[in-house]
Amino acid sequence: FKVRHTDGSFRGGPAYYMARGLRSRTLGVVFAGLTIFTCGFSIIMVQSNAVAGVIGPGSPLDLPPSIAAAVLVGLAALVI
């Protein structure tokens, strides 16, 4: 169910399989939207929680949660 483009490359994946294989464009669009939401928000929250756990209370650095959050915001601001 992959699609070949004029430059010879292919496009495909789960959303294409749902739209073309199952013939349900709606299911493909919903899956793609949920994937974008998950990658954009949920995964970032899990990673931030892991980093805050490493530098937060009970760790060798033993930073208060507000300071750990400020460090994460500062590092993210540098990247953005």
N, C-alpha and C positions, 0 to 999 in steps of 0.2 A: 504493500500500500504506500510505498515511498513514491515521491514525485521527482522526476528528473527535470532540471532546469536547462536553459539554453547553454549555460557555461559548463555543463556536464556534472554539476554537483547534484546531490540528492537532498531532499527534505522529507522528514517523516518523524515518527515517534508515536507515543501513546495517543495524543489528540488526533493525529491523522488516522490511526487505526480505528479509533472510535467513530470518527466522521465518515471514513470510507469503508472500513470493514464491517462495522455494525450498522452503517448507514444512518447514523444518528449525529447530525451536526451539533445539535443542542448538547448532547453528552460530551462531545469533544470540546465545545466552547466552555462548558462548566468545568471540565477537568483542567483545561488550560488556565482559567481564571483562578481556580483553587490552588493550582501549583504556583502561580505568580504570587498570590497572597501568602502562601506558606513559606516560600523562599524569601519573600520580602519582609515578613514580620516574625513568624514563629521561629525560624532557624536562628535569626539574629538574637531573639530573646533567650534562646537556650545557650548560645555562645556567650552572651553577656552575663548570664547567670553563672556559667562555669568560671569565667574570668573573675567575677565578683567573689565567688567562693574561694578562689586561690589567693586573692589579695585582701579579702574581708576578715571579719572576726573569726578567731580560731586558727588563722593561718600565721605563718612566720611574720608577715608584715602587720597583722592584727589591726587593719584600718577599720574605722567605723563605716557602716553602710553608706552614709552620705558622702564620705570622702572617696570610697571605692566607686560610687556612681559618678562623682565629679571627675575622677581619673578616666573612667571609660568615656564620658562625654568629651573630655579634652582630647583623648586619643582619636575618637571618631571625628571630631571637628578638624583635626589635622589631616585626616584622610579625605574627608569630604571637601 
